[in-house]
Amino acid sequence: MKSKTIKLLDVVALTVDLPQYNLWQGQVGTVVEILANGAAFEVEFSDHRTGRTYESIGLRPEQIIVLHFEPVSPDTELAMLPV
C-alpha cells in the first residue's frame, strides 16, 4: 500500500503477524501518528469493549491496509453523483 493513501485516524488492519507484540494478521487498529513523512505510522490497538489501548506500535505501510466502510470510487467526481 502506498503511504500517501494512509491518513491520520484511518482504521487499518495488520497484513502480517507480529508475535513479539501479540498482534496477528487481521487485527484492527487506528493510525494515531504519521512518522518519518509517511514512511511509518504509529498504530494504536484497543480493546473494543473497554476502549483501553493494549498496544501502540510503529508500522511500515506494507504491514497495514486501510479498511473502507463504504464504496470507494476511483473517480471522485463519479462518487459525488446522486444515486
N, CA, C and O atoms as a Tinker XYZ file with bonds, in Angstrom:
   332  protein
     1  N      0.841000   -1.174000    0.000000    73     2
     2  CA     0.000000    0.000000    0.000000    64     1     3
     3  C      0.884000    1.234000    0.000000    63     2     4     5
     4  O      1.894000    1.274000    0.702000    81     3
     5  N      0.518000    2.225000   -0.769000    73     3     6
     6  CA     1.280000    3.457000   -0.830000    64     5     7
     7  C      1.004000    4.292000    0.408000    63     6     8     9
     8  O     -0.140000    4.437000    0.837000    81     7
     9  N      2.084000    4.845000    0.979000    73     7    10
    10  CA     1.933000    5.575000    2.231000    64     9    11
    11  C      1.066000    6.808000    2.079000    63    10    12    13
    12  O      0.444000    7.229000    3.054000    81    11
    13  N      0.996000    7.416000    0.877000    73    11    14
    14  CA     0.189000    8.627000    0.743000    64    13    15
    15  C     -1.307000    8.350000    0.859000    63    14    16    17
    16  O     -2.091000    9.286000    1.014000    81    15
    17  N     -1.720000    7.087000    0.788000    73    15    18
    18  CA    -3.131000    6.770000    0.935000    64    17    19
    19  C     -3.520000    6.570000    2.402000    63    18    20    21
    20  O     -4.707000    6.500000    2.720000    81    19
    21  N     -2.545000    6.478000    3.285000    73    19    22
    22  CA    -2.820000    6.275000    4.703000    64    21    23
    23  C     -2.811000    7.637000    5.389000    63    22    24    25
    24  O     -1.869000    8.418000    5.252000    81    23
    25  N     -3.899000    7.901000    6.139000    73    23    26
    26  CA    -4.041000    9.204000    6.786000    64    25    27
    27  C     -4.229000    9.038000    8.291000    63    26    28    29
    28  O     -4.540000    7.953000    8.782000    81    27
    29  N     -4.035000   10.125000    8.996000    73    27    30
    30  CA    -4.272000   10.157000   10.430000    64    29    31
    31  C     -5.716000    9.742000   10.721000    63    30    32    33
    32  O     -6.642000   10.206000   10.056000    81    31
    33  N     -5.902000    8.894000   11.687000    73    31    34
    34  CA    -7.183000    8.354000   12.156000    64    33    35
    35  C     -7.805000    7.322000   11.226000    63    34    36    37
    36  O     -8.944000    6.909000   11.443000    81    35
    37  N     -7.070000    6.891000   10.184000    73    35    38
    38  CA    -7.565000    5.782000    9.360000    64    37    39
    39  C     -7.642000    4.517000   10.208000    63    38    40    41
    40  O     -6.790000    4.275000   11.063000    81    39
    41  N     -8.667000    3.720000    9.962000    73    39    42
    42  CA    -8.789000    2.401000   10.578000    64    41    43
    43  C     -8.068000    1.430000    9.656000    63    42    44    45
    44  O     -8.350000    1.369000    8.460000    81    43
    45  N     -7.129000    0.666000   10.225000    73    43    46
    46  CA    -6.282000   -0.220000    9.430000    64    45    47
    47  C     -6.290000   -1.627000   10.027000    63    46    48    49
    48  O     -6.662000   -1.825000   11.184000    81    47
    49  N     -5.875000   -2.592000    9.219000    73    47    50
    50  CA    -5.715000   -3.965000    9.684000    64    49    51
    51  C     -4.289000   -4.412000    9.385000    63    50    52    53
    52  O     -3.696000   -4.003000    8.387000    81    51
    53  N     -3.754000   -5.242000   10.246000    73    51    54
    54  CA    -2.425000   -5.789000   10.029000    64    53    55
    55  C     -2.425000   -6.767000    8.864000    63    54    56    57
    56  O     -3.364000   -7.547000    8.702000    81    55
    57  N     -1.386000   -6.726000    8.062000    73    55    58
    58  CA    -1.232000   -7.682000    6.963000    64    57    59
    59  C     -0.198000   -8.753000    7.313000    63    58    60    61
    60  O      0.059000   -9.657000    6.519000    81    59
    61  N      0.388000   -8.648000    8.497000    73    59    62
    62  CA     1.420000   -9.584000    8.945000    64    61    63
    63  C      1.173000   -9.949000   10.404000    63    62    64    65
    64  O      0.461000   -9.246000   11.121000    81    63
    65  N      1.772000  -11.059000   10.834000    73    63    66
    66  CA     1.774000  -11.424000   12.247000    64    65    67
    67  C      2.958000  -10.750000   12.926000    63    66    68    69
    68  O      4.050000  -10.694000   12.362000    81    67
    69  N      2.746000  -10.243000   14.126000    73    67    70
    70  CA     3.816000   -9.663000   14.939000    64    69    71
    71  C      3.764000  -10.325000   16.320000    63    70    72    73
    72  O      3.340000   -9.708000   17.296000    81    71
    73  N      4.203000  -11.593000   16.389000    73    71    74
    74  CA     4.057000  -12.349000   17.639000    64    73    75
    75  C      4.787000  -11.716000   18.821000    63    74    76    77
    76  O      4.379000  -11.910000   19.966000    81    75
    77  N      5.848000  -10.972000   18.568000    73    75    78
    78  CA     6.576000  -10.335000   19.674000    64    77    79
    79  C      5.736000   -9.281000   20.378000    63    78    80    81
    80  O      6.046000   -8.889000   21.503000    81    79
    81  N      4.667000   -8.816000   19.721000    73    79    82
    82  CA     3.739000   -7.845000   20.312000    64    81    83
    83  C      2.367000   -8.465000   20.582000    63    82    84    85
    84  O      1.439000   -7.771000   20.997000    81    83
    85  N      2.243000   -9.772000   20.344000    73    83    86
    86  CA     0.973000  -10.478000   20.472000    64    85    87
    87  C     -0.094000   -9.864000   19.554000    63    86    88    89
    88  O     -1.258000   -9.735000   19.932000    81    87
    89  N      0.331000   -9.490000   18.342000    73    87    90
    90  CA    -0.558000   -8.942000   17.312000    64    89    91
    91  C     -0.541000   -9.881000   16.118000    63    90    92    93
    92  O      0.502000  -10.428000   15.757000    81    91
    93  N     -1.704000  -10.063000   15.510000    73    91    94
    94  CA    -1.832000  -11.061000   14.452000    64    93    95
    95  C     -2.510000  -10.463000   13.226000    63    94    96    97
    96  O     -3.298000   -9.524000   13.329000    81    95
    97  N     -2.188000  -11.024000   12.067000    73    95    98
    98  CA    -2.760000  -10.569000   10.800000    64    97    99
    99  C     -4.273000  -10.438000   10.947000    63    98   100   101
   100  O     -4.945000  -11.341000   11.447000    81    99
   101  N     -4.796000   -9.292000   10.500000    73    99   102
   102  CA    -6.232000   -9.053000   10.558000    64   101   103
   103  C     -6.672000   -8.212000   11.745000    63   102   104   105
   104  O     -7.786000   -7.688000   11.753000    81   103
   105  N     -5.806000   -8.075000   12.755000    73   103   106
   106  CA    -6.202000   -7.232000   13.891000    64   105   107
   107  C     -6.330000   -5.788000   13.435000    63   106   108   109
   108  O     -5.570000   -5.313000   12.591000    81   107
   109  N     -7.301000   -5.105000   14.011000    73   107   110
   110  CA    -7.673000   -3.764000   13.575000    64   109   111
   111  C     -7.175000   -2.724000   14.577000    63   110   112   113
   112  O     -7.290000   -2.898000   15.790000    81   111
   113  N     -6.616000   -1.634000   14.034000    73   111   114
   114  CA    -6.137000   -0.533000   14.859000    64   113   115
   115  C     -6.420000    0.796000   14.177000    63   114   116   117
   116  O     -7.028000    0.846000   13.108000    81   115
   117  N     -5.971000    1.866000   14.810000    73   115   118
   118  CA    -6.183000    3.217000   14.303000    64   117   119
   119  C     -4.846000    3.929000   14.172000    63   118   120   121
   120  O     -4.016000    3.868000   15.079000    81   119
   121  N     -4.634000    4.608000   13.045000    73   119   122
   122  CA    -3.425000    5.403000   12.850000    64   121   123
   123  C     -3.531000    6.639000   13.733000    63   122   124   125
   124  O     -4.447000    7.445000   13.573000    81   123
   125  N     -2.586000    6.788000   14.672000    73   123   126
   126  CA    -2.630000    7.918000   15.598000    64   125   127
   127  C     -1.479000    8.898000   15.383000    63   126   128   129
   128  O     -1.455000    9.971000   15.986000    81   127
   129  N     -0.532000    8.534000   14.528000    73   127   130
   130  CA     0.596000    9.422000   14.241000    64   129   131
   131  C      1.222000    9.025000   12.918000    63   130   132   133
   132  O      1.361000    7.840000   12.616000    81   131
   133  N      1.597000   10.020000   12.134000    73   131   134
   134  CA     2.330000    9.781000   10.895000    64   133   135
   135  C      3.799000   10.041000   11.201000    63   134   136   137
   136  O      4.158000   11.122000   11.669000    81   135
   137  N      4.644000    9.056000   10.939000    73   135   138
   138  CA     6.059000    9.129000   11.272000    64   137   139
   139  C      6.916000    9.217000   10.017000    63   138   140   141
   140  O      6.560000    8.670000    8.973000    81   139
   141  N      8.050000    9.909000   10.124000    73   139   142
   142  CA     9.045000    9.981000    9.050000    64   141   143
   143  C      8.417000   10.348000    7.708000    63   142   144   145
   144  O      8.691000    9.717000    6.687000    81   143
   145  N      7.570000   11.379000    7.727000    73   143   146
   146  CA     6.909000   11.856000    6.497000    64   145   147
   147  C      6.157000   10.758000    5.752000    63   146   148   149
   148  O      6.165000   10.727000    4.522000    81   147
   149  N      5.515000    9.868000    6.477000    73   147   150
   150  CA     4.705000    8.817000    5.863000    64   149   151
   151  C      5.446000    7.523000    5.591000    63   150   152   153
   152  O      4.891000    6.608000    4.983000    81   151
   153  N      6.699000    7.432000    6.035000    73   151   154
   154  CA     7.443000    6.180000    5.869000    64   153   155
   155  C      7.033000    5.150000    6.922000    63   154   156   157
   156  O      7.322000    3.962000    6.783000    81   155
   157  N      6.360000    5.615000    7.974000    73   155   158
   158  CA     5.879000    4.727000    9.033000    64   157   159
   159  C      4.688000    5.403000    9.714000    63   158   160   161
   160  O      4.448000    6.600000    9.554000    81   159
   161  N      3.953000    4.592000   10.481000    73   159   162
   162  CA     2.745000    5.084000   11.146000    64   161   163
   163  C      2.652000    4.479000   12.529000    63   162   164   165
   164  O      2.899000    3.286000   12.710000    81   163
   165  N      2.297000    5.299000   13.506000    73   163   166
   166  CA     2.013000    4.789000   14.842000    64   165   167
   167  C      0.560000    4.315000   14.824000    63   166   168   169
   168  O     -0.357000    5.086000   14.543000    81   167
   169  N      0.370000    3.033000   15.130000    73   167   170
   170  CA    -0.964000    2.443000   15.112000    64   169   171
   171  C     -1.303000    1.974000   16.520000    63   170   172   173
   172  O     -0.524000    1.274000   17.168000    81   171
   173  N     -2.466000    2.370000   16.968000    73   171   174
   174  CA    -2.938000    2.013000   18.304000    64   173   175
   175  C     -3.972000    0.900000   18.191000    63   174   176   177
   176  O     -4.908000    0.980000   17.395000    81   175
   177  N     -3.788000   -0.136000   18.999000    73   175   178
   178  CA    -4.725000   -1.252000   19.054000    64   177   179
   179  C     -5.419000   -1.192000   20.408000    63   178   180   181
   180  O     -4.767000   -1.150000   21.451000    81   179
   181  N     -6.745000   -1.189000   20.380000    73   179   182
   182  CA    -7.529000   -1.020000   21.608000    64   181   183
   183  C     -8.560000   -2.119000   21.755000    63   182   184   185
   184  O     -9.036000   -2.690000   20.774000    81   183
   185  N     -8.893000   -2.401000   23.003000    73   183   186
   186  CA    -9.961000   -3.340000   23.326000    64   185   187
   187  C    -11.284000   -2.643000   23.044000    63   186   188   189
   188  O    -11.578000   -1.614000   23.651000    81   187
   189  N    -12.086000   -3.185000   22.134000    73   187   190
   190  CA   -13.334000   -2.523000   21.744000    64   189   191
   191  C    -14.350000   -2.463000   22.884000    63   190   192   193
   192  O    -15.249000   -1.621000   22.863000    81   191
   193  N    -14.221000   -3.339000   23.873000    73   191   194
   194  CA   -15.178000   -3.340000   24.989000    64   193   195
   195  C    -14.879000   -2.246000   26.004000    63   194   196   197
   196  O    -15.795000   -1.620000   26.537000    81   195
   197  N    -13.588000   -2.015000   26.271000    73   195   198
   198  CA   -13.217000   -1.063000   27.315000    64   197   199
   199  C    -12.640000    0.238000   26.764000    63   198   200   201
   200  O    -12.600000    1.255000   27.458000    81   199
   201  N    -12.187000    0.194000   25.492000    73   199   202
   202  CA   -11.531000    1.357000   24.912000    64   201   203
   203  C    -10.081000    1.502000   25.340000    63   202   204   205
   204  O     -9.406000    2.452000   24.944000    81   203
   205  N     -9.606000    0.578000   26.135000    73   203   206
   206  CA    -8.238000    0.624000   26.653000    64   205   207
   207  C     -7.238000    0.157000   25.592000    63   206   208   209
   208  O     -7.414000   -0.894000   24.976000    81   207
   209  N     -6.189000    0.954000   25.392000    73   207   210
   210  CA    -5.133000    0.601000   24.444000    64   209   211
   211  C     -4.302000   -0.543000   25.010000    63   210   212   213
   212  O     -3.837000   -0.474000   26.148000    81   211
   213  N     -4.113000   -1.600000   24.211000    73   211   214
   214  CA    -3.265000   -2.690000   24.666000    64   213   215
   215  C     -1.945000   -2.737000   23.924000    63   214   216   217
   216  O     -1.030000   -3.442000   24.349000    81   215
   217  N     -1.819000   -1.994000   22.809000    73   215   218
   218  CA    -0.536000   -1.899000   22.110000    64   217   219
   219  C     -0.557000   -0.684000   21.211000    63   218   220   221
   220  O     -1.575000   -0.369000   20.594000    81   219
   221  N      0.580000   -0.001000   21.140000    73   219   222
   222  CA     0.769000    1.114000   20.226000    64   221   223
   223  C      2.150000    0.919000   19.626000    63   222   224   225
   224  O      3.143000    0.861000   20.351000    81   223
   225  N      2.217000    0.816000   18.307000    73   223   226
   226  CA     3.456000    0.398000   17.664000    64   225   227
   227  C      3.649000    1.124000   16.337000    63   226   228   229
   228  O      2.677000    1.411000   15.639000    81   227
   229  N      4.882000    1.417000   15.993000    73   227   230
   230  CA     5.208000    1.995000   14.696000    64   229   231
   231  C      5.250000    0.902000   13.635000    63   230   232   233
   232  O      5.911000   -0.121000   13.816000    81   231
   233  N      4.549000    1.119000   12.535000    73   231   234
   234  CA     4.467000    0.126000   11.466000    64   233   235
   235  C      4.766000    0.755000   10.119000    63   234   236   237
   236  O      4.492000    1.935000    9.897000    81   235
   237  N      5.335000   -0.044000    9.214000    73   235   238
   238  CA     5.577000    0.393000    7.840000    64   237   239
   239  C      4.298000    0.226000    7.021000    63   238   240   241
   240  O      3.447000   -0.597000    7.355000    81   239
   241  N      4.165000    1.004000    5.951000    73   239   242
   242  CA     2.928000    0.935000    5.142000    64   241   243
   243  C      2.606000   -0.467000    4.637000    63   242   244   245
   244  O      1.432000   -0.822000    4.525000    81   243
   245  N      3.614000   -1.263000    4.332000    73   243   246
   246  CA     3.345000   -2.615000    3.809000    64   245   247
   247  C      2.852000   -3.578000    4.887000    63   246   248   249
   248  O      2.465000   -4.703000    4.573000    81   247
   249  N      2.860000   -3.157000    6.148000    73   247   250
   250  CA     2.384000   -4.009000    7.238000    64   249   251
   251  C      0.912000   -3.774000    7.576000    63   250   252   253
   252  O      0.338000   -4.475000    8.410000    81   251
   253  N      0.308000   -2.781000    6.920000    73   251   254
   254  CA    -1.091000   -2.454000    7.213000    64   253   255
   255  C     -1.866000   -2.187000    5.924000    63   254   256   257
   256  O     -1.292000   -1.890000    4.876000    81   255
   257  N     -3.165000   -2.300000    6.037000    73   255   258
   258  CA    -4.057000   -1.969000    4.925000    64   257   259
   259  C     -5.214000   -1.139000    5.489000    63   258   260   261
   260  O     -5.761000   -1.448000    6.547000    81   259
   261  N     -5.567000   -0.092000    4.769000    73   259   262
   262  CA    -6.672000    0.767000    5.200000    64   261   263
   263  C     -7.990000    0.035000    4.965000    63   262   264   265
   264  O     -8.205000   -0.554000    3.906000    81   263
   265  N     -8.861000    0.078000    5.959000    73   263   266
   266  CA   -10.190000   -0.522000    5.832000    64   265   267
   267  C    -11.172000    0.544000    5.371000    63   266   268   269
   268  O    -11.149000    1.675000    5.857000    81   267
   269  N    -12.028000    0.178000    4.436000    73   267   270
   270  CA   -13.031000    1.102000    3.902000    64   269   271
   271  C    -14.406000    0.596000    4.308000    63   270   272   273
   272  O    -14.706000   -0.591000    4.180000    81   271
   273  N    -15.231000    1.498000    4.794000    73   271   274
   274  CA   -16.552000    1.120000    5.275000    64   273   275
   275  C    -17.670000    1.501000    4.320000    63   274   276   277
   276  O    -18.838000    1.224000    4.592000    81   275
   277  N    -17.330000    2.126000    3.215000    73   275   278
   278  CA   -18.306000    2.451000    2.187000    64   277   279
   279  C    -17.615000    2.325000    0.836000    63   278   280   281
   280  O    -16.385000    2.326000    0.780000    81   279
   281  N    -18.363000    2.217000   -0.243000    73   279   282
   282  CA   -17.753000    2.064000   -1.557000    64   281   283
   283  C    -16.810000    3.224000   -1.878000    63   282   284   285
   284  O    -17.087000    4.378000   -1.549000    81   283
   285  N    -15.707000    2.897000   -2.517000    73   283   286
   286  CA   -14.733000    3.904000   -2.916000    64   285   287
   287  C    -14.653000    3.886000   -4.431000    63   286   288   289
   288  O    -14.400000    2.843000   -5.034000    81   287
   289  N    -14.865000    5.024000   -5.036000    73   287   290
   290  CA   -14.801000    5.145000   -6.488000    64   289   291
   291  C    -13.434000    5.667000   -6.893000    63   290   292   293
   292  O    -12.902000    6.562000   -6.236000    81   291
   293  N    -12.854000    5.133000   -7.955000    73   291   294
   294  CA   -11.575000    5.670000   -8.425000    64   293   295
   295  C    -11.718000    7.086000   -8.973000    63   294   296   297
   296  O    -10.737000    7.825000   -9.055000    81   295
   297  N    -12.927000    7.458000   -9.345000    73   295   298
   298  CA   -13.203000    8.795000   -9.873000    64   297   299
   299  C    -14.062000    9.533000   -8.852000    63   298   300   301
   300  O    -15.257000    9.262000   -8.731000    81   299
   301  N    -13.453000   10.473000   -8.113000    73   299   302
   302  CA   -14.187000   11.155000   -7.050000    64   301   303
   303  C    -15.389000   11.919000   -7.580000    63   302   304   305
   304  O    -16.375000   12.076000   -6.860000    81   303
   305  N    -15.336000   12.398000   -8.817000    73   303   306
   306  CA   -16.495000   13.096000   -9.377000    64   305   307
   307  C    -17.669000   12.155000   -9.538000    63   306   308   309
   308  O    -18.810000   12.537000   -9.278000    81   307
   309  N    -17.405000   10.922000   -9.966000    73   307   310
   310  CA   -18.483000    9.944000  -10.086000    64   309   311
   311  C    -19.074000    9.627000   -8.721000    63   310   312   313
   312  O    -20.276000    9.389000   -8.608000    81   311
   313  N    -18.242000    9.621000   -7.681000    73   311   314
   314  CA   -18.733000    9.332000   -6.344000    64   313   315
   315  C    -19.669000   10.415000   -5.837000    63   314   316   317
   316  O    -20.459000   10.173000   -4.924000    81   315
   317  N    -19.590000   11.609000   -6.418000    73   315   318
   318  CA   -20.432000   12.715000   -5.971000    64   317   319
   319  C    -21.800000   12.730000   -6.656000    63   318   320   321
   320  O    -22.682000   13.484000   -6.245000    81   319
   321  N    -21.989000   11.912000   -7.691000    73   319   322
   322  CA   -23.254000   11.907000   -8.408000    64   321   323
   323  C    -24.353000   11.313000   -7.539000    63   322   324   325
   324  O    -24.100000   10.369000   -6.790000    81   323
   325  N    -25.577000   11.852000   -7.623000    73   323   326
   326  CA   -26.689000   11.279000   -6.839000    64   325   327
   327  C    -27.010000    9.878000   -7.329000    63   326   328   329
   328  O    -26.819000    9.549000   -8.499000    81   327
   329  N    -27.493000    9.076000   -6.422000    73   327   330
   330  CA   -27.821000    7.688000   -6.745000    64   329   331
   331  C    -29.274000    7.566000   -7.120000    63   330   332
   332  O    -29.743000    6.470000   -7.426000    81   331
